[in-house]
């Protein structure tokens, strides 16, 4: 972390309230080891007519229930498809009197928003409020909530992938972080952006980036390659003026950047660079600002592999990525190839491969570890100190069924060497039974929730 970041650091908690989250990435790295994690777990699409749930998984290696699901907070209805979720306040809300108490847990298919109290009893979270999807659609004209970020000003912003009917373009919905009232839409000008997916903002730089998947009606029933040729999937990233809430520059990545999904800014609050993974093109792009304009360049390419029975060479399919809190390592998963990768990004423009594990996949590469693993590595979450990486294997229900029929879902734990390298913890294996595990969050914030002012 550069010295300039410390010079610019403003006073946190100066309003007389306890500070929310962490003052800096360095402070976050000193957080105590997590003893449990939360995992969005879904029955939607499995053929089991039961609600999705938020799972509590024991990750304390000294515990008798290590790696087991110890509690399930069931959703009130069936068919939500829990996907991504986040906090009502986090480190960027450093001047708020609110406490980090609630997880905002949307149903991707229903647009129902579940407000879950994880602070009163962290081992047995409870749903305290449900915002009906119909209310979301009525007040915002949007549907299919994806990424959740708290933002300064005591608001929660959610990327929405579709309009009220599930077509494009989507946009951003806003909730009041105090009482969860639906405040309407966040953006003032999409400036031609056709699709939406993930987003990340950098307060000191007055900047935000968003990425593209497709309209929910395009992908909800499965993947059709013809839809790519028809222009129904995204290939652009959009840079925003954060204060004015408008797109100021869009970069079309072309055929080399088809379906850019997860975006991760470096954690240094003065950084002007980060990474976006293009899933279908299996390329990792780095963005940076040069003379006031944003540029995006391909820094890692995963080559497709010929596999018998496949009508086209199988892409790696980069579906998730994250950056360690110290900005030292980049991790990403190739869901179809089945490998998990670690890169040293000390020089952000020149990532160097430092670790690779094989954990399933369709190309026939033997898996590391003793167990047979269905599907491939997908969602990732890393401990604050960068030592423990949690990995689940469910992507999206209809795509799971299409590419990995009858898959069994798991979560694994990877031990990460601070100097580079990864090893599989053979003693850790979470079995989701009839459900499928998706996004993982730590109880005090993590590498994909915390943004710093």
PyMOL commands that set and color helices and strands:
alter all, ss='L'
color gray80, all
select helices_A, chain A and resi 3-8+25-28+133-140+203-205+216-219+225-229+254-257+397-403
alter helices_A, ss='H'
color red, helices_A
select strands_A, chain A and resi 36-42+53-58+69-74+82-87+102-107+113-117+126-131+142-151+155-163+171-176+182-185+199-202+207-210+236-241+246-252+260-265+273-278+283-290+293-301+318-323+329-334+339-344+352-358+380-382+388-392+410-416+422-424+430-431+436-442
alter strands_A, ss='S'
color yellow, strands_A
deselect
rebuild
show_as cartoon
